[in-house]
Amino acid sequence: MGTFGSQTSTYNRLVTIFVAVGSMTYGYCSSIISSTIGQPGWFTYFNLPQEGEPGYASITTPAISTANGVFSAGGAVGTLFIMWSCDYFGRKLNIQLGAFFSMFGGALQGGSNSLKMFQAGRFVCGLGIGILVTVCPMYLSEMSSAFRRGWLVGHHAIFLVFGYMLAGWVGYACYFAENKIGTFGWRFPLCLQCLPPLVLLLGSPWLPRSPRWLISKGKHEEAKLVLERLRRSPDDPNNLVAKEEYFQTAEQIRLEGERLSAYGNVWNAVLKKKSYRKRMAIGFLTQWGAEFGGPLIIIFPTEIRPIGMGFSLFGQFAATLILLQTAPMGFDNVGWKYYLVIICWSAFFIPVIYFFFPETARLTLEEIAQNFGEEVAVHLTDATDEEKARLERDLEKRPDSVPQSNSSKDNETEAV
């Protein structure tokens, strides 16, 4: 007998590792600029005064701030774009879009022959990163089982930090390039940022589509097949775990659709529904606070997940834009005291998180709604043995059942 919430397959783990390459792309692309602006050849090529030379504060500092700022601005645009595109096109296609823009932006930076071209590349790369950093953890969460979600979605952070580390070591190694004032020392690290998104883009056609997105679009048969591959186990020959998860997800999406119809559309629901506003505030403050000092996808129900994730990550890039645009000037003017901004914000968020953020561990994405005061269509992780046995008997009798309210969507044309 399979174990609901804990069961996962080798296929699920391989998909997780591969999609986390998008997270590594974010880590590398967002941090490689720090070693680039330390390369003497970069200053020389763009005719920028180096530290200690006349004009550094008035010419170079604004150029560095702009390079950081336009990357964050591109990221903010990407997060706003995905609020619409992630539901319309699906998670998989947005992973492909993010990979393409990240790769194209990296190529512009690595091949730039002017500062304007370099800054344009930073913006385009930021656009791709804004998409990837939103959709990759969302996708990972929707592919994970309840009791393994922390470990599987945690690959987002693992690969992200690996990207940071890789950027640091590559930049350090290139600092010792034979020609200090040549272009290899800064062009090679920037060109290397094209490799992870290229790998992601080339392998993405073989990725499965999110079962929750498929169910929301009426693609029930494909959703069942995906869940069976993700939850397959020798201990569960009848795929009961996959059937239970499908049934719970379909019923919850049906229930959420009924609630949503009372508001007219998803944007009205986000603005008018108290529990949704609470989710948006928690998501935004989490990312704002994290940037000033991967949990977002689990607090948002399916119908507002793209909007909530996009809005929350917009908080991250808004905070990044403020910090990176002001940091060079702040350190020039007040030195170490600029760190007090970070300390104060970090202290502020400790009680906010403790008192206002709900626990989400060991619950399915559908069951988390109860921590925001909403109804859950089907309980599984906290169901009694008798309730579980009754549900399993019911599912074995009708393995191909589809919630009635969604069955009419099966023949709809998918928007991809």
C-alpha positions, 0 to 999 in steps of 0.5 A: 500500500502506498503512503499518501504525502510521502510517496515520490518516484525517481522520475519526480526527483530527476524532474526536480533536479533538472528544473532546479537548473533554472534556480541555478541560472538565477543564482549565477546571473544575479551575482556574476555582476559583483565579480565583473565590476571587479575586473580591471578590464571591464573598467578599461573597456568602457572607459570608466574611472577605477576606485581612487581615480578622478570621476569614480564617484560621478561616472563609475558609481552611477554606471554600477548602480544602473547595471544593478538597477536595470537587472532588478527592473527587468526582474520586476517586469518579469514577475508582473508578466508571469502573473498573467502568462503562468496561468494562460500558457502554463508553467512549462512554457514560462520556464522556456521563456525565462530560459530564453530571455536569460540566455539572450541577455547573457549573450548581450552582456558577454558580447557588448561593445558599449555600456548601453548594450551591456545595460540592455543585456542586464535588463533582458537577463533580469526579465528572464530571471524574474520569470524563472525565479517565480515559475521554477519553485511554483512548478517544483511545489506543484510536482511534490508530495506533501511530506517531501515538498520541503526537500524537493522544493528545497532544491530551488535554494540549493541550486540557487546558492550553487549558482552564487558559489559558481559565479564567485569562483569563476569571477575569482579565477578570471581575475588572474587572467594573463591580460589584466586589462583584456576582455576575457576576464569579464566577457567569459564569466558573462558568457558562461551565464548562457550555459545553464538556461541553454541546458534548461531550454534544450531539455524542457520539451521532455518536462511534464506539465503541472498536473494542477495546471492541467486539471484547472484547464480541463486536461484530466487524462494528462494530469492523471498520467503525470501524477501516476509517473510522479507517485509511482511505487512498487508498494502501490501497484494500483496507483492509489496515491496518485488517484487520491491526489488527483481527486483531492486536487480536482475537487479543491479546484472545483470548490475554488472555482465556485468561490471565485465565481462569486467575485466575477474574476480572479483580480476581484477575488484578490482585492476583495477576499480577506484570506487572499489579501492576507496571502498577498501581504505575506508573500510580498513581505516574505520576499521584501524581508528576505531581500532586506534581511521558496516558501511562496507557492505553498500559501496560494491556491491554484486560481491565484497562484500565478498572481500571488507568486508574481506579486510576491517576487515583485516585492523581492525585485522592488527591494533589490532595486532600492538596495542595489541602486542606493548601496554604492552611494550609501557606502560612499557617503556613510560607510558601514552605517548603511548596514543599519538599514539591513539590521533594522528591517531584519529585526522588524520581520522577526515578530511579523513572521512569528505572529502572522505567518501560518504553518504549512508543513506536512499539508498538501497545497490544497489543505493549506487553505484551512490555515487561512480560514477556508474550506477544504474539499477533501482532507487526506493528510489528516484523514483517519484510517477509516476515512482513508480506507473508505476513499480508497475503496471508492476510488478503486471502484471508479478509477476514471472518475472526473469531477462533474463541474470540470468534465466539460472542459476536457475538449477545450483547446489548450493555450500553448 
